[in-house]
Amino acid sequence: MLYFLAVATEARTTTGTTPLEHLVRDFLVHCRSRRLSSKTVEDTYRPRLERQLLPWCAAEGITHIRQLDKRTLERYQAHLFEDGSHRKRQLSTFTVNSYVRTVNVFLAWAREEGETTTANARLAREPRKVVETLTREEIAAMEKAANGRDALILRMLADTGIRASELCGLRVDDLVDHGRHDYIKVRGKGEKERLVPVPPATARRLRHYIRSRPTSGPSGERVFLSLRRNVRTGEYEALEVSGLDQLIRSLARNAGLSKRVYPHIFRHTYISELLKRRVDSTKVRRVVGHSSTQLIDRVYGHLLHSDLAEEVLDALAEP
């Protein structure tokens, strides 16, 4: 009788929602209960699991997490490389590895919940790329081609290394005088707050802009607003990441730059400059909001190795 009930339950589950699908939903609920950012849950975990992993598992007849063993995960990884995403475009090694990391996070959570799975997907070897940065002359050329607000946006990106979303999310009370220095309070990934130092001249420009900028509408607490009013309400709206991206590309074009310029390249430039000036990578991590130094070591390792070589050769040259 118990066996019959178990078989019946399994049959009902597989004809409706599979145990694996139930587990993915529970994982997403767990993430929301931990107050992970909606960007992480809805824009990263959910699409990568519900729109990529689960459809592939359904096509392969995989209904339970215990079926996600090492070989199955390797097949899924090969599928991502060969067939691309649900949009049928070829994915880079970096993108595939980001999808695989999400699967590993899900599997780790499932193990903590007592599920019978021990597998972990191995990341593919990523090609080493030289990080693109901007020179001081290129940044200056863009500032010269910009109006007052846009020039300040460029200076903020260059002097703080904050992310595009972090700049767009700045509020008027986020500029704080903390001791002898000025800082901006930044809300990074996972809603984690950190203080980022701002050079005195840039802080003065920011305070002046805050006092003189338009403040009407519900977005009045945001520092950087759109230059256009909402057609329906007539009020200024907050600057969005998409608008910032268009702004940066337009300024680069007007400044005569031939390279591709985007908001994140300022972050690369900022981190590279700090490392070249031999600021410890642990301190850099704290300022830019990385959870560990692994990303810095992986992306900017060529700079760290260069500094190491100079220190070793200098030491050997000493009598």
N, C-alpha and C positions, 0 to 999 in steps of 0.2 A: 504493500500500500504506500509506504513512504517513497519507495523507488518510483512508483507511478506518479506521485505528486511532484517529485523532483523533475521527472521527464516532462510532465505537463507544463511545469513552470518554465523550464528551459525553452520549450516549444513556443509558449506564448511570448517569451522575451525575444526570441530570434525572429518571430513573424512581425513583431512590432519594433521595439527599440532593443538593440543588442546590449549585453552587459558592458561592452567596451564603450558604447555610446553613453550609457548611464554614467560610467566612471568619468568620462570626459566632462560631462555636465556637472558632476559633483566636484571635479577639480576646479572648474571655472567659478562655481559657487564659493569654494574654499578661497580662491584668489580674491574674490570680491569681499568676502568676510574679513580678510586680512587688510582690507583697505588699499590694495594695490591700485595704482592709477588706472583709470578707464582706458587710457591709451595702451597700457601694457595688456590688459585683459581683453578689451574689445577689438583693438587694432592689431594685436600681435598674437596672443595665445588662442583666442577663439578662431580666427580665420585659418591659422596654421594647423589647428587640430580638427575643427569641424569641416572646413572646406578643402583640406588637403589630405590629412592623415586618414580620417574616417572614410571618405569616398574610396580611397585606394584600398583600405582594409576591406570594405564591402565587396569590391571587385575581386579581391583575393580570397574571399570567404573567411576572413578573420573577424571573429565576434567577441573574443575574450582576450584580456591583456596577457594571459599566460602564453598566448600564441606569438606575442611580440618578442621572439628570441633574437639572438645575435644575427642569424642568417636572414630572418625576416626583415630586420632593420636594415641590413645591407641591401636587400632587394628594394626596399622603400627609398633608400638613399640613391641607388642606381636609377630608380624611376624618376626621381627629381632631376638628376643630371640629364637623363635621356629624353624625357617627355616634357620637362619644364613644369610650370605651375598650372593651375586651372585656366590660366589665360593663354596657355600654349606658347609661351616664350621661353627661350633658353635661359636658365638661371646660372649665375656665376657661382664659383666655389664659396665665396663669402656668403651669398644668399642661402645656398643649400645648407651650409654649416649653421646659419642662424635658425633655419627651420629645425635642424637636427637638435640644436640646443633646447628648443622648446619641447621637443619630444622627450629629451632626457630629464627636463624639469618635471614633466608630467609623470614619467616613470619613477623618479625619485619620490615624488609625493605619494604615488600608489604604494610603493614599498613601505613608506611610513604608516600607511593605512592598513598594512597587513596583507596586501595583495601578493600573490605568488609570481613575482617577476624579479629576475636578477640581471636582465640585459641592460646594456647601455650602448647607444650608437656611438661609433668612433667618428670623430671629425675628419674630414678630408684635408689633405695638406694644402694649405693656402699659398698662392704665389706671393712672393715678396714684392711689394710695389713701393716706389719712392713716393713719399707723401708730397702732394702739391701744396705749395705755400705762395704767399704774396710777398713781394719786396716792399720796402718802405716807399719807394718811388711809385710803385703801382697803386698803393693805398692813397698816397698823396694826390695822384692824378685823379682818382675816383672822387676824393673829397673836393677837389677843385671843380669838378663837374657837377657837384651836388648843391642843393639849396641848404638852408640852415638846419632843418630837421633831418634831412637825409645825411648830411655830413656828420651830425651828431650820432646818428645810428651807426655809421661806418666806424666812427671813433670808439663807440661803446663796444662794438664787436671786436675791434682790434686791441683795445686796452683791457678787456675782461675775459675774452675767450668763451663767453657764454653761448649756449645753444640758441638757435633761432626761436624756438618755442619759449625759452626763458626770457629772451629780450622782449618778445611780444607780450609776455605775461607780466612784465614789470608794472608795479603800481607806484603811485606818487609817494607813498610813505615807505617805499623799499630802499630809498637812499638814506642811509643812516650815518651819523657821526659817532664812531665807536672809538673813544680814546683819541689818539693823535692822528687817526686816519679815517678816510671816508670809505664806506662799503656800500654795496648793493646786496639786499637780501634776495636770494634767488631760490625759486622753487623748481628743483630738478626732477629727474626721473623718480617715480615712486613717491612723489610729493615730498621728497626730502629737501629741507631748507639748508642753505649754506651762505656764508658771508664771503663775498668776493671783493678784494680791495680795488679801489678806483683811484687813478692818479688825480692829484689835486686840481689840475687844469680841467680835466674832463668832468670832475665832480661839479666844478663851478658852472661849466656850460650846461650840465644836466639840470642844476637847480634853476638857472635862468630860464631854460626852456620850459620847465614845469610851471613856472610862474606865468609865462607868457602864452602858453599853448591854449587852444580851445578846450573847454571842459564840459560842454553841454552833453546831455544824454546819459544813459546808463553806463556807458564806457568811460565816463569822466574820470574814474579813479585810475585808469590805465595811463601810463606815461606816453606811449606812442600811439597816436590815433591816425586813422586814414585821413588823407587830405580832402576826400570827397564826402559829401553828406549823403545819408540814406535817402533815396528818392521818396520813400513813403513817409518817413518820420521827420526828415530834414535835419537829423542829428548826426554828429560824427560817430563813427564806429571804431572799435579797436583795430589796430593793425594786426592782420593775420599772417601766419607763416607763408602762405601762398603769395600774399601781397609783398612780403619782405623779399621773397625769392625773386619776384619780378622786378622789384626795385633794384636789387643788387645787380641783376643781369643787365638792366637798362643803364645803370651808372657805369658799369664796366665797358659796355658798348660805346657810351658817350665819351668815355675817357680814352678810347682807342686801344683797349686791351684786346689782344687776340686770343688769350687763353680763356678757358671756361671758368667763370667766377660765380660762386654760390655762397650762401651764408656760412656754411660749415668750413669753408676754406680759411676763414678768419680764425676759427678755433684751431685748425691745424697750424696756422702761422703762429698763434699765441703760444701753444704748447711747445712747438719747435724752438721758438725764441727763448723760452724759459730753460729748456734743456741745454741749448747751446751756451747759455750763460751759467750752466752748471747748477741750476736749482735742483735740489734732490727730487727724484721722481715721486717719492712719497708725499712731499709737500705739493708738488704739481697735481697729484691725484686729488688731494683734498680741495684745492682751489677750483679745479674744473669739474668736480663731482663724479669722479670714477669710483666704483666700489673697491677696486684693487689696482695695483700697478701692472697687472698682466696686459691690459689693453695698451698701455703706454709702452711697455717693453716690446709688444708685438708690432705695433704700428710705427713707433719711433725708435726702434732698436738700433737702426743705423746711426742715429745721433749719439746714443749711449755708447755704442761700440767705438765711435770716433773719439769721444771724450776719454774712454778707457785707454785707447791706444796712445793718446797724447800724454796721459798721466804716466803710463808705463814707460814710454820712451823718455820722458823728462826725468823719471826716477833713475833709469839706466844711465842717462847722460851725466848724472851728478857724480863728482869725484869721490 
